[in-house]
Amino acid sequence: MLAMVQPLAAQELKVGLKTEPSSLDPLYHALTPNLQIAFHIHDGLTMADAEGKLYPGLAVSWSPVGDTMWEFKLRPNVKFSDGSPFTAEDLIYTYQRAGKVPNSPSPYTVYLRQIAGFEIVDPLTLRIKTDGPAPALPLDLSNVPVMQKKAASAAVAEGVTTEALNRGEGLIGTGPFKFVEWKRGNQLVLERNDLYWGPKPAWKTVVFRPLSNSAARVAAILAGDVDLIEDPPTDDLERLKKDPKLNVSEAVSNRLVYIHFDHAGEPSPGIEGTDGKNPLKDKRVRQALSLAIDRQAIGSRIMENVAIPAGDFLPWPMFGTRKDAPVEKYDLAKAKALLAEAGYPDGFSLALGTPNGRYINDIKVAQAIASMWARLGIKTRVDAAVPPVFFKNRDEYKYSTYLAGWSAQEVGNALRALVATPNKEKGMGTTNKGRYSNPAMDAKLEEAMRTVDDVKRSALLQEASLMAIQDYGLLPLHFEKSTWAMKKAIVYPGRSDQMVRADAIKPAK
């Protein structure tokens, strides 16, 4: 058996990705395609397993010290891939830089907003001061890749830049792999980090190939050009499952796919037939648009049962979720009555922005919603773009409505990112590109984030999420089920955060 596994362990692992990262700067963009690469090269102070549960990373343990401080005991004898020792200074550098990366589309302040200061007690003990009780801080820090202060500072005279990191300058971490090269649009190559403190990966080299076209990904795995692909198209799943040369794994994800509205613009881009008014500011219009969506039909027909209709920000029983949160039922008659009551009996026109190739069947879902809204009397144009262009447009508020997704480990994170009133300094509303604002919900969320008692905090988060959903701040659509197709020679069980982690891909026994 050893003789069979040994050749596999010496080979390259070739992975077909749906979306390549927008940057190799680990702190530039809090986005899954970026994070899944970053966590090959870098570690977090704490880390999340395949089910989203915390386990020790660069910290071996953590505990609160009073109401406004956390103490982290650091892992001894950890080295960066260049042989330099990991220290508490690297953590402080990382967390101070994270909120200051220029032009970040989705800054990491959403995870670091409560940090008020640092205290190095001894070489293996770091205390993080917070501006109030911060019970979710250890969980939040699992989302932040740790950089090396020395390498980053040496990259350029004034400190590391995103452009330098994209060239590999200063891109040094403590993770299971180290950077070799990135040819944007072609391949990203990593090599096993033999100085890694944890279990050594099975693969000496990993090659990530961006294959945004779903048919191209399937063709690549069938031809043997890659060893594993993420997100095979739903149309091909049954065929791939029956192929004797392949394995298919599935995992229920923590990714919510949702519709967001422009709550602020007037006029709003893409809306016509309203004399310049933004009808999306009216809750009755937002509710009508929600009632006109048949989520069950989307789940069964468009998503072919690789989605679970959603009535909350995360699936039960994740922290802060509501058990049996009701999914909005399709009711076209009520939707038409609400639209007429709001003053739009003849409807209007709008544009629905969507990425093409970022989420499972994203453009098909958007087209189905456009068709459903048309029955309501809302003429809907689907404005699809490749993911980098979509996110740029979204971040520049070019959509009146848009389809997107968000994954998190607890409801508080989703609320802070998606529906909290945008406040860059506080790290609130970082991905709230609809500029939704609900002061009552904000207050409830802020109270939850200061509450140390988990039972009380969960109850407050449930109340806050219900307030946002009942106000139709955004429309939950469904939670994705993630799938991966791979050669029989390897095994990958998958992750709830939908990431591909090469260090968790093993040769089949």
C-alpha positions as CSV (number, residue, x, y, z in Angstrom):
1,M,0.0,0.0,0.0
2,L,2.8,2.4,0.8
3,A,4.4,1.8,-2.6
4,M,1.1,2.9,-4.2
5,V,0.7,6.1,-2.1
6,Q,4.3,7.3,-2.3
7,P,4.3,8.2,-6.0
8,L,1.1,10.2,-5.5
9,A,2.6,12.1,-2.6
10,A,5.5,13.2,-4.9
11,Q,3.3,14.4,-7.7
12,E,1.8,17.8,-8.3
13,L,-1.8,18.3,-7.3
14,K,-3.7,20.2,-10.0
15,V,-6.9,22.0,-8.9
16,G,-9.4,23.6,-11.2
17,L,-10.9,26.7,-9.6
18,K,-14.1,28.5,-10.4
19,T,-12.6,31.9,-9.5
20,E,-9.0,32.9,-9.1
21,P,-8.2,35.4,-6.3
22,S,-8.4,39.1,-7.1
23,S,-5.2,39.6,-5.2
24,L,-2.5,37.7,-3.3
25,D,-2.4,40.4,-0.6
26,P,-4.0,38.4,2.2
27,L,-5.6,41.5,3.7
28,Y,-6.8,43.1,0.5
29,H,-10.3,41.5,0.1
30,A,-12.3,39.4,2.6
31,L,-13.6,37.1,-0.1
32,T,-13.6,33.3,-0.3
33,P,-11.5,32.9,-3.5
34,N,-8.8,35.1,-1.8
35,L,-9.0,33.5,1.6
36,Q,-8.8,30.0,0.3
37,I,-5.4,30.8,-1.3
38,A,-4.3,33.0,1.7
39,F,-4.8,30.1,4.1
40,H,-2.5,27.9,2.2
41,I,0.4,30.4,2.7
42,H,-0.7,32.0,6.0
43,D,-2.3,30.8,9.3
44,G,-4.8,32.5,11.6
45,L,-4.3,33.1,15.2
46,T,-7.3,30.8,15.6
47,M,-8.5,28.6,12.8
48,A,-11.8,27.1,11.7
49,D,-12.2,23.4,10.8
50,A,-14.3,22.0,8.0
51,E,-17.5,22.5,10.0
52,G,-16.6,26.0,11.1
53,K,-15.6,25.1,14.6
54,L,-12.6,26.8,16.2
55,Y,-9.3,25.0,16.8
56,P,-5.8,26.3,17.8
57,G,-3.7,27.9,15.1
58,L,-0.9,30.3,15.9
59,A,-2.4,30.5,19.4
60,V,-2.6,27.2,21.4
61,S,-5.2,28.6,23.8
62,W,-7.2,31.8,24.6
63,S,-9.2,33.2,27.5
64,P,-10.8,36.4,28.5
65,V,-9.1,38.6,31.1
66,G,-11.9,40.8,32.5
67,D,-14.6,42.2,30.2
68,T,-12.3,44.1,27.7
69,M,-9.3,41.9,27.1
70,W,-8.4,38.5,25.6
71,E,-5.2,36.7,26.3
72,F,-3.7,34.4,23.7
73,K,-1.0,31.9,24.4
74,L,1.1,31.6,21.3
75,R,2.4,28.4,19.7
76,P,6.2,28.0,20.5
77,N,8.9,27.4,17.8
78,V,6.8,28.4,14.8
79,K,8.8,29.6,11.9
80,F,7.9,31.4,8.7
81,S,8.7,29.7,5.4
82,D,12.0,31.7,5.2
83,G,13.1,30.4,8.6
84,S,12.4,33.5,10.6
85,P,10.7,33.0,14.0
86,F,7.0,33.9,14.4
87,T,6.4,36.5,17.1
88,A,3.6,38.6,18.7
89,E,5.0,41.5,16.7
90,D,3.8,39.8,13.5
91,L,0.3,39.6,14.9
92,I,0.2,43.3,15.9
93,Y,1.5,44.3,12.5
94,T,-1.1,42.2,10.7
95,Y,-4.1,43.6,12.7
96,Q,-2.9,47.2,12.4
97,R,-2.4,46.9,8.6
98,A,-5.7,45.0,8.0
99,G,-7.9,48.0,8.2
100,K,-5.6,50.3,6.2
101,V,-5.1,48.4,2.9
102,P,-5.9,51.0,0.2
103,N,-8.9,50.4,-2.1
104,S,-10.0,47.3,-0.3
105,P,-13.4,46.2,-1.7
106,S,-14.3,44.4,1.5
107,P,-11.9,45.4,4.4
108,Y,-11.0,43.1,7.3
109,T,-12.2,45.7,9.8
110,V,-15.5,43.7,9.9
111,Y,-13.4,41.2,12.0
112,L,-11.2,43.6,13.9
113,R,-13.5,46.6,14.7
114,Q,-13.4,46.1,18.5
115,I,-9.6,45.9,18.9
116,A,-8.4,48.9,21.0
117,G,-4.8,47.9,21.7
118,F,-2.2,45.3,22.3
119,E,0.1,44.2,25.2
120,I,2.9,41.7,24.8
121,V,3.2,40.1,28.2
122,D,6.0,37.8,27.2
123,P,7.3,36.2,24.0
124,L,4.5,33.7,23.9
125,T,1.7,35.7,25.4
126,L,-0.3,38.5,23.6
127,R,-3.2,40.4,25.2
128,I,-5.7,42.1,22.9
129,K,-7.6,45.0,24.4
130,T,-11.1,45.7,23.1
131,D,-13.3,48.8,23.3
132,G,-16.0,46.8,25.2
133,P,-16.8,43.2,25.7
134,A,-15.9,41.3,22.5
135,P,-17.1,37.6,22.9
136,A,-16.7,36.9,19.2
137,L,-13.1,38.1,18.9
138,P,-11.5,34.6,18.8
139,L,-13.9,33.5,16.1
140,D,-13.4,36.7,14.1
141,L,-9.6,36.3,14.2
142,S,-9.9,32.9,12.5
143,N,-10.7,34.9,9.3
144,V,-7.6,37.0,9.3
145,P,-4.4,35.6,7.7
146,V,-1.2,36.5,9.6
147,M,1.6,38.2,7.7
148,Q,5.3,38.5,8.5
149,K,6.2,41.9,9.7
150,K,9.9,41.7,8.7
151,A,9.2,40.5,5.1
152,A,6.4,43.0,4.6
153,S,8.5,45.9,5.8
154,A,11.4,44.9,3.7
155,A,9.4,44.5,0.5
156,V,9.4,48.2,-0.3
157,A,10.8,51.2,1.6
158,E,7.5,52.5,2.7
159,G,6.1,49.1,3.6
160,V,4.4,46.4,1.7
161,T,1.8,47.2,-1.0
162,T,-0.8,45.1,-2.6
163,E,1.0,45.4,-5.9
164,A,4.3,44.0,-4.3
165,L,2.5,41.1,-2.7
166,N,0.9,40.2,-6.0
167,R,4.4,39.8,-7.4
168,G,5.3,37.6,-4.4
169,E,7.4,40.2,-2.6
170,G,6.9,39.9,1.1
171,L,4.5,37.0,0.6
172,I,5.8,34.9,3.4
173,G,3.7,33.0,5.9
174,T,3.7,30.2,8.5
175,G,1.2,28.1,6.5
176,P,1.5,24.6,5.0
177,F,2.6,26.0,1.5
178,K,4.8,28.8,0.2
179,F,4.4,30.9,-2.9
180,V,6.2,30.0,-6.2
181,E,4.5,32.0,-9.0
182,W,1.3,33.5,-10.1
183,K,0.5,34.0,-13.8
184,R,-2.9,35.8,-13.6
185,G,-5.5,34.0,-15.6
186,N,-3.3,31.0,-16.2
187,Q,-2.0,29.3,-13.0
188,L,-1.0,29.9,-9.4
189,V,1.8,27.6,-8.1
190,L,2.5,26.8,-4.4
191,E,5.1,24.5,-2.9
192,R,5.1,22.5,0.3
193,N,6.5,24.5,3.3
194,D,8.8,22.0,5.0
195,L,9.1,24.3,8.0
196,Y,5.4,24.1,8.7
197,W,4.6,23.5,12.3
198,G,1.6,21.3,11.6
199,P,1.0,18.0,9.6
200,K,2.9,18.1,6.4
201,P,0.8,18.2,3.2
202,A,0.8,15.1,1.0
203,W,1.7,17.2,-2.1
204,K,5.1,18.8,-2.9
205,T,3.5,21.2,-5.4
206,V,0.0,22.5,-5.9
207,V,-1.1,24.1,-9.2
208,F,-4.3,26.1,-9.1
209,R,-5.8,26.7,-12.6
210,P,-8.7,29.2,-13.0
211,L,-11.4,27.6,-15.0
212,S,-14.3,30.0,-14.8
213,N,-16.3,28.2,-17.5
214,S,-18.1,25.3,-15.9
215,A,-18.0,23.2,-19.0
216,A,-14.2,23.7,-19.2
217,R,-13.9,22.5,-15.6
218,V,-15.8,19.3,-16.3
219,A,-13.8,18.7,-19.5
220,A,-10.6,19.2,-17.5
221,I,-11.5,16.6,-14.8
222,L,-12.8,14.1,-17.4
223,A,-9.6,14.5,-19.5
224,G,-7.4,14.1,-16.4
225,D,-5.9,17.6,-16.9
226,V,-6.7,18.4,-13.3
227,D,-7.1,16.2,-10.2
228,L,-10.0,18.1,-8.6
229,I,-12.5,20.7,-9.5
230,E,-14.8,22.9,-7.4
231,D,-18.4,23.5,-8.2
232,P,-19.1,21.2,-11.1
233,P,-22.3,22.3,-12.8
234,T,-25.5,20.8,-11.5
235,D,-26.4,19.5,-14.9
236,D,-23.4,17.2,-14.9
237,L,-23.5,16.0,-11.3
238,E,-25.3,12.7,-11.9
239,R,-23.0,11.9,-14.8
240,L,-19.9,12.6,-12.7
241,K,-21.2,10.6,-9.8
242,K,-21.6,7.6,-12.1
243,D,-18.2,7.9,-13.6
244,P,-16.0,5.0,-12.2
245,K,-12.9,7.1,-12.4
246,L,-14.2,9.9,-10.2
247,N,-15.4,10.7,-6.7
248,V,-17.9,13.5,-5.9
249,S,-18.2,15.0,-2.4
250,E,-20.9,17.3,-1.1
251,A,-21.2,19.5,2.0
252,V,-23.9,21.9,3.2
253,S,-22.3,25.3,3.2
254,N,-22.7,28.3,5.3
255,R,-23.0,30.5,2.3
256,L,-26.2,32.6,1.9
257,V,-27.1,33.7,-1.6
258,Y,-29.2,36.8,-1.3
259,I,-30.7,39.8,-3.2
260,H,-29.7,43.3,-1.9
261,F,-31.4,46.6,-2.8
262,D,-30.3,50.1,-3.3
263,H,-31.8,51.8,-0.3
264,A,-30.1,55.2,-0.8
265,G,-29.8,56.3,-4.4
266,E,-32.3,58.6,-6.0
267,P,-32.5,58.2,-8.8
268,S,-31.2,54.6,-8.6
269,P,-29.1,53.2,-11.4
270,G,-31.1,50.9,-13.7
271,I,-34.6,51.9,-12.5
272,E,-36.9,53.5,-15.1
273,G,-40.6,54.4,-15.1
274,T,-40.8,56.1,-11.7
275,D,-40.1,59.7,-12.5
276,G,-36.7,59.5,-10.8
277,K,-38.0,58.1,-7.6
278,N,-36.4,55.0,-6.0
279,P,-39.3,52.6,-5.3
280,L,-36.9,50.3,-3.4
281,K,-37.0,52.7,-0.4
282,D,-40.6,51.6,0.2
283,K,-40.8,48.5,2.3
284,R,-44.0,47.4,0.5
285,V,-42.1,47.3,-2.8
286,R,-39.3,45.2,-1.3
287,Q,-41.8,42.9,0.2
288,A,-43.6,42.5,-3.1
289,L,-40.4,41.6,-4.8
290,S,-39.7,39.0,-2.1
291,L,-43.2,37.5,-2.4
292,A,-42.8,37.2,-6.2
293,I,-39.8,34.9,-5.8
294,D,-40.6,31.2,-5.7
295,R,-37.6,30.0,-3.6
296,Q,-38.8,26.4,-3.6
297,A,-38.9,26.3,-7.4
298,I,-35.4,27.8,-7.6
299,G,-34.1,25.2,-5.2
300,S,-35.5,22.2,-7.0
301,R,-35.5,23.3,-10.6
302,I,-32.7,25.9,-11.1
303,M,-30.4,24.6,-8.4
304,E,-31.4,20.9,-8.9
305,N,-31.5,20.4,-5.1
306,V,-28.0,21.6,-4.3
307,A,-29.6,24.5,-2.4
308,I,-31.7,24.9,0.7
309,P,-34.3,27.8,0.6
310,A,-33.4,30.4,3.3
311,G,-35.3,32.4,5.8
312,D,-32.3,33.5,7.9
313,F,-28.7,34.7,7.4
314,L,-27.2,31.3,8.2
315,P,-28.5,27.7,8.4
316,W,-29.7,26.3,11.7
317,P,-28.1,25.4,14.1
318,M,-25.3,27.9,13.5
319,F,-24.8,30.4,16.3
320,G,-27.4,33.1,16.4
321,T,-29.8,31.4,13.9
322,R,-33.5,31.0,14.5
323,K,-34.8,27.4,14.6
324,D,-37.4,26.8,11.8
325,A,-37.0,30.4,10.5
326,P,-39.8,30.6,7.9
327,V,-39.0,30.9,4.3
328,E,-41.0,33.5,2.5
329,K,-43.8,31.8,0.6
330,Y,-44.5,32.6,-3.0
331,D,-47.7,34.8,-3.2
332,L,-48.0,36.7,-6.5
333,A,-51.5,38.0,-5.7
334,K,-50.3,39.6,-2.5
335,A,-47.2,40.9,-4.2
336,K,-49.3,42.7,-6.9
337,A,-51.6,44.2,-4.2
338,L,-48.6,45.6,-2.3
339,L,-47.0,47.0,-5.4
340,A,-50.3,48.8,-6.3
341,E,-50.7,50.0,-2.7
342,A,-47.2,51.5,-3.0
343,G,-48.2,53.5,-6.1
344,Y,-46.8,51.2,-8.8
345,P,-49.8,49.3,-10.2
346,D,-48.2,49.2,-13.6
347,G,-44.8,48.3,-12.2
348,F,-41.5,49.8,-13.4
349,S,-38.2,48.6,-14.9
350,L,-35.0,47.8,-13.0
351,A,-31.6,46.1,-13.5
352,L,-30.5,43.1,-11.5
353,G,-26.8,42.8,-11.2
354,T,-25.2,39.3,-10.9
355,P,-21.8,37.7,-11.2
356,N,-21.5,35.1,-13.8
357,G,-19.5,32.2,-12.4
358,R,-19.0,33.2,-8.7
359,Y,-21.9,31.3,-7.1
360,I,-23.6,28.0,-8.1
361,N,-25.8,28.7,-11.1
362,D,-25.7,32.4,-10.3
363,I,-26.8,33.7,-13.7
364,K,-29.5,31.1,-14.0
365,V,-30.9,32.1,-10.6
366,A,-30.8,35.8,-11.6
367,Q,-32.6,35.0,-14.9
368,A,-35.2,33.0,-13.0
369,I,-35.8,35.9,-10.6
370,A,-36.1,38.3,-13.5
371,S,-38.8,36.1,-15.0
372,M,-40.7,35.9,-11.7
373,W,-40.5,39.7,-11.2
374,A,-41.8,40.2,-14.8
375,R,-45.0,38.4,-13.8
376,L,-45.3,41.0,-11.0
377,G,-45.0,43.7,-13.6
378,I,-41.4,44.6,-12.9
379,K,-39.5,44.5,-16.2
380,T,-36.1,43.2,-15.1
381,R,-32.9,43.3,-17.1
382,V,-30.2,40.9,-15.9
383,D,-26.8,42.7,-15.8
384,A,-24.3,39.9,-15.6
385,A,-20.5,40.3,-15.4
386,V,-17.5,38.2,-14.6
387,P,-16.8,38.3,-10.9
388,P,-14.1,40.9,-10.7
389,V,-16.1,43.3,-12.9
390,F,-19.3,42.6,-10.9
391,F,-17.7,43.3,-7.5
392,K,-16.2,46.5,-8.8
393,N,-19.6,47.6,-10.1
394,R,-21.3,46.6,-6.9
395,D,-18.7,48.5,-4.8
396,E,-19.3,51.6,-6.9
397,Y,-23.1,51.3,-6.3
398,K,-23.9,50.8,-10.0
399,Y,-26.8,48.3,-9.3
400,S,-30.3,49.0,-8.1
401,T,-30.6,45.4,-7.1
402,Y,-27.9,42.7,-7.1
403,L,-27.4,39.0,-6.3
404,A,-24.5,38.1,-4.1
405,G,-23.4,35.6,-1.4
406,W,-21.8,35.7,2.0
407,S,-20.5,33.0,4.3
408,A,-19.8,33.3,8.0
409,Q,-19.5,31.2,11.2
410,E,-22.1,33.1,13.2
411,V,-25.0,35.4,12.5
412,G,-23.3,38.5,14.1
413,N,-20.7,38.5,11.3
414,A,-23.3,38.4,8.6
415,L,-25.3,41.2,10.2
416,R,-22.2,43.4,10.7
417,A,-21.1,42.9,7.1
418,L,-24.4,42.9,5.1
419,V,-27.0,45.0,6.9
420,A,-25.4,47.2,9.6
421,T,-25.4,50.9,8.7
422,P,-22.1,51.4,6.8
423,N,-19.4,52.9,9.0
424,K,-15.8,52.2,7.7
425,E,-14.1,53.3,11.0
426,K,-16.2,50.8,13.0
427,G,-16.0,48.0,10.4
428,M,-19.7,48.0,10.1
429,G,-21.6,47.4,6.9
430,T,-18.4,46.6,4.9
431,T,-20.4,44.6,2.3
432,N,-23.6,46.5,2.7
433,K,-23.5,47.9,-0.8
434,G,-27.2,48.6,-0.7
435,R,-26.5,51.2,2.0
436,Y,-29.3,49.8,4.1
437,S,-29.7,51.4,7.5
438,N,-31.9,50.4,10.4
439,P,-30.9,52.1,13.6
440,A,-33.0,49.9,15.8
441,M,-31.3,46.8,14.3
442,D,-27.9,48.4,14.7
443,A,-28.6,49.0,18.4
444,K,-29.7,45.4,18.9
445,L,-26.6,44.1,17.1
446,E,-24.3,46.4,19.0
447,E,-25.8,45.1,22.3
448,A,-25.3,41.5,21.1
449,M,-21.6,42.2,20.3
450,R,-21.1,43.5,23.9
451,T,-22.8,40.5,25.5
452,V,-20.5,37.8,26.8
453,D,-23.2,35.3,27.9
454,D,-23.6,33.1,24.8
455,V,-27.3,32.3,25.4
456,K,-28.2,36.0,25.7
457,R,-26.0,36.9,22.8
458,S,-27.6,34.3,20.6
459,A,-31.1,35.6,21.5
460,L,-30.1,39.2,20.7
461,L,-28.6,38.1,17.3
462,Q,-31.9,36.3,16.5
463,E,-33.8,39.5,17.3
464,A,-31.5,41.6,15.2
465,S,-31.6,39.3,12.2
466,L,-35.4,39.1,12.4
467,M,-35.6,42.9,12.4
468,A,-33.6,43.1,9.2
469,I,-35.5,40.3,7.5
470,Q,-38.9,41.7,8.4
471,D,-37.8,45.1,7.1
472,Y,-36.7,43.4,3.8
473,G,-33.3,44.9,4.2
474,L,-32.2,42.2,1.9
475,L,-33.8,39.0,0.6
476,P,-32.4,35.6,1.7
477,L,-32.7,33.2,-1.2
478,H,-30.9,29.9,-0.4
479,F,-27.9,28.3,1.2
480,E,-25.7,26.5,-1.3
481,K,-24.7,22.9,-1.1
482,S,-21.1,22.7,-2.2
483,T,-19.7,20.0,-4.5
484,W,-16.3,18.8,-5.6
485,A,-15.4,16.3,-8.3
486,M,-12.0,14.5,-8.1
487,K,-10.1,11.6,-9.4
488,K,-10.5,8.3,-7.5
489,A,-6.9,8.5,-6.4
490,I,-7.6,11.3,-4.0
491,V,-10.1,12.1,-1.3
492,Y,-11.5,15.5,-0.2
493,P,-14.5,15.6,2.2
494,G,-15.1,19.4,1.6
495,R,-15.8,22.3,3.9
496,S,-18.8,24.3,5.0
497,D,-17.0,27.5,4.0
498,Q,-16.7,26.1,0.4
499,M,-12.9,26.5,0.3
500,V,-10.6,24.1,-1.5
501,R,-7.7,23.3,1.0
502,A,-4.9,21.3,-0.6
503,D,-3.5,20.4,2.8
504,A,-6.8,18.5,3.4
505,I,-6.7,16.6,0.1
506,K,-5.3,13.2,0.7
507,P,-4.3,10.3,-1.5
508,A,-6.9,7.6,-1.4
509,K,-6.0,4.6,0.7
